[in-house]
């Protein structure tokens, strides 16, 4: 009988130990799952923070690009204003010579003075907006919105097209200027010497001289350049520059 109760007692003890062990395993399993969840949540939070930081850096970079572009585009507009004013002054000098040249009765000495006053420059537009090039080479153009990308691409295309044609027109003018210069006595014309070469002596007092024809030819090439700049090149560059500038300022103020 005693043995029987001992077996029952031993069985109960064994079952209690098993239950305790099962309880410990369950607690350990729950603890392990909790630790895994904490690690996963930590990783997700770290990734989210990293994404926030990356986005913040991109936003800061975009803001700086916009500010740089706005500054450079405003500089370009001031350059265009300066070129317009400069060209207008030169056109006045040239037109003064042409108006007198077209008179039926002219005084050759007066014409010579007006010819010497028909000064001009062969300046061309050089953009200050170098950030436009940087955006293309670095791939940072992807930071911008679609309407900004479109305006940037349009302005870059305008720069490239008109830089080419302005250069070609300018080269044509330079060729004719060089032809005129080679047909004159540069020592005498630039007062390096008081002696004038016999082959071109007193040509400025003869309207039928080859030098006058060459001078008028090169002056006309300058007029062609000025008209191209005035009517086509600079208005188009100004229009596309102002369009991009307006979009950038709106984006910057909105953000």
C-alpha positions in Angstrom: 0.0 0.0 0.0 2.8 2.3 0.9 4.5 1.5 -2.4 1.3 2.4 -4.2 1.1 5.9 -2.6 4.8 6.4 -3.3 4.2 5.7 -7.0 1.3 8.2 -7.1 3.4 10.8 -5.3 6.3 10.2 -7.7 4.0 10.6 -10.7 2.6 13.8 -9.4 6.1 15.2 -8.9 7.1 14.2 -12.4 4.0 15.8 -13.9 4.7 19.0 -11.9 8.3 19.1 -13.1 7.1 18.6 -16.7 4.6 21.4 -16.4 7.2 23.7 -14.9 9.6 22.9 -17.8 6.9 23.5 -20.3 6.0 26.8 -18.7 9.7 27.8 -18.7 9.9 26.9 -22.4 6.8 28.9 -23.2 8.2 31.9 -21.4 11.5 31.5 -23.2 9.8 31.3 -26.5 7.7 34.4 -25.8 10.9 36.2 -24.7 12.7 35.2 -27.9 9.9 36.3 -30.1 9.7 39.6 -28.2 13.5 40.1 -28.7 13.1 39.3 -32.5 10.3 41.8 -32.8 12.3 44.5 -31.0 15.2 43.9 -33.3 12.9 44.1 -36.4 11.2 47.2 -35.1 14.6 48.8 -34.4 15.8 48.0 -37.9 12.6 49.4 -39.4 12.9 52.6 -37.3 16.6 52.9 -38.3 15.8 52.5 -41.9 13.0 55.1 -41.6 15.3 57.5 -39.9 17.9 56.9 -42.6 15.3 57.5 -45.3 14.2 60.7 -43.6 17.8 61.9 -43.4 18.5 61.0 -47.1 15.3 62.8 -48.1 16.2 65.8 -46.0 19.7 66.0 -47.6 18.1 65.7 -51.1 15.6 68.5 -50.2 18.4 70.7 -48.9 20.4 70.0 -52.1 17.4 70.8 -54.2 16.8 74.0 -52.4 20.5 75.0 -52.8 20.3 74.2 -56.6 17.2 76.3 -56.9 18.9 79.2 -55.1 22.0 78.9 -57.3 20.0 78.8 -60.5 17.9 81.8 -59.5 21.0 83.8 -58.8 22.7 82.8 -62.0 19.6 83.3 -64.1 19.1 86.8 -62.7 22.8 87.5 -63.6 22.1 86.3 -67.2 19.1 88.7 -67.4 21.4 91.6 -66.3 24.0 90.6 -68.9 21.3 90.6 -71.6 20.2 94.1 -70.5 23.8 95.3 -70.7 24.3 93.8 -74.1 21.1 95.4 -75.3 22.2 98.8 -74.1 25.6 98.4 -75.5 24.3 97.3 -78.9 21.8 100.2 -79.0 24.6 102.7 -78.5 26.7 101.1 -81.3 23.7 100.9 -83.6 23.3 104.6 -83.1 26.9 105.3 -84.2 26.6 103.0 -87.2 23.2 104.5 -88.3 24.7 108.0 -88.0 27.4 107.0 -90.5 24.9 105.3 -92.8 22.4 108.2 -92.7 25.1 110.6 -93.7 26.6 108.2 -96.3 23.1 108.1 -98.0 22.9 111.8 -98.4 23.0 113.0 -102.0 25.6 115.7 -101.2 28.2 114.8 -98.6 31.4 116.3 -97.3 34.1 113.6 -97.5 35.8 114.9 -94.3 32.5 114.8 -92.4 31.9 111.3 -93.7 35.4 110.3 -92.6 34.7 111.5 -89.1 31.4 109.7 -89.0 33.1 106.6 -90.3 35.6 106.8 -87.4 32.8 107.3 -85.0 31.0 104.1 -86.3 32.6 102.1 -83.5 31.1 98.7 -82.5 31.8 95.6 -80.5 31.4 92.0 -81.4 30.2 90.8 -78.0 28.2 87.6 -77.6 26.1 86.2 -74.8 27.9 83.9 -72.4 25.7 82.4 -69.8 26.4 82.5 -66.1 24.1 79.6 -65.3 26.8 77.0 -65.0 24.5 75.0 -62.6 22.5 73.9 -65.6 25.6 72.0 -66.9 26.3 70.6 -63.4 22.7 69.2 -63.2 23.2 67.3 -66.4 26.7 65.9 -65.6 25.9 64.9 -62.1 22.4 63.5 -62.7 21.0 65.9 -60.1 18.4 67.0 -62.5 16.3 64.1 -61.1 15.8 66.1 -58.0 13.6 68.6 -59.8 9.9 68.4 -60.6 8.7 67.6 -64.1 7.8 71.2 -65.0 11.3 72.4 -63.8 13.0 69.6 -65.8 11.1 70.7 -68.9 12.0 74.4 -68.4 15.6 73.5 -67.7 15.9 71.4 -70.8 14.3 74.1 -73.0 16.7 76.8 -71.8 19.7 74.5 -72.2 18.6 73.8 -75.8 18.1 77.5 -76.5 21.6 78.2 -75.2 23.1 75.5 -77.4 21.3 76.4 -80.6 21.8 80.2 -80.4 25.4 79.9 -79.2 26.1 78.0 -82.4 24.3 80.3 -84.8 25.5 83.4 -83.0 29.1 82.1 -83.3 28.6 81.4 -87.0 27.3 84.9 -87.7 30.0 86.4 -85.6 32.7 84.4 -87.5 31.2 85.8 -90.8 31.6 89.3 -89.5 35.1 88.7 -88.4 36.1 87.4 -91.8 34.8 90.5 -93.5 36.5 92.7 -90.9 39.8 90.9 -91.5 39.4 91.4 -95.3 38.9 95.2 -94.7 41.9 95.4 -92.3 44.2 93.6 -94.8 43.3 96.1 -97.5 44.3 99.2 -95.4 47.6 100.5 -94.1 47.4 99.5 -90.4 50.5 101.4 -89.4 49.1 104.6 -90.7 45.4 103.9 -89.7 46.5 103.3 -86.1 48.9 106.2 -86.0 52.0 104.1 -85.6 53.6 106.1 -88.4 52.7 109.3 -90.3 53.7 107.6 -93.5 50.9 106.1 -95.6 51.5 103.4 -98.1 51.1 104.6 -101.7 48.8 101.8 -102.7 46.1 103.0 -100.3 47.1 106.7 -100.0 44.1 108.9 -99.3 41.5 106.2 -99.9 39.2 107.7 -97.3 38.7 110.7 -99.5 37.5 108.5 -102.4 34.1 106.9 -102.1 34.9 104.6 -105.0 37.9 103.1 -103.4 38.0 99.3 -102.7 38.6 100.1 -99.0 35.3 102.0 -98.7 33.4 99.1 -100.2 35.2 96.6 -97.8 34.5 98.9 -94.9 30.8 99.1 -95.7 30.7 95.3 -96.2 32.1 94.6 -92.8 29.9 97.2 -91.3 26.9 95.5 -92.9 28.0 92.1 -91.4 27.9 93.8 -88.0 24.4 95.1 -88.7 23.3 91.5 -89.6 24.8 90.2 -86.3 23.1 92.9 -84.3 19.7 92.3 -85.9 20.0 88.6 -85.3 20.9 89.2 -81.6 18.2 91.9 -81.2 15.3 90.1 -82.9 16.0 86.4 -82.4 18.8 85.4 -80.0 18.4 87.5 -77.0 14.6 87.7 -76.9 14.4 83.9 -77.0 17.0 83.4 -74.3 15.3 86.1 -72.2 11.9 84.4 -72.6 13.1 80.9 -71.6 15.3 82.3 -68.8 12.4 84.2 -67.3 10.1 81.2 -67.6 12.5 78.9 -65.7 13.1 81.7 -63.2 9.4 82.1 -62.4 9.0 78.3 -61.9 12.0 78.1 -59.6 10.9 81.1 -57.5 7.4 79.6 -57.1 8.8 76.3 -56.0 11.2 77.8 -53.6 8.6 80.1 -52.0 6.1 77.2 -51.8 8.6 74.8 -50.1 
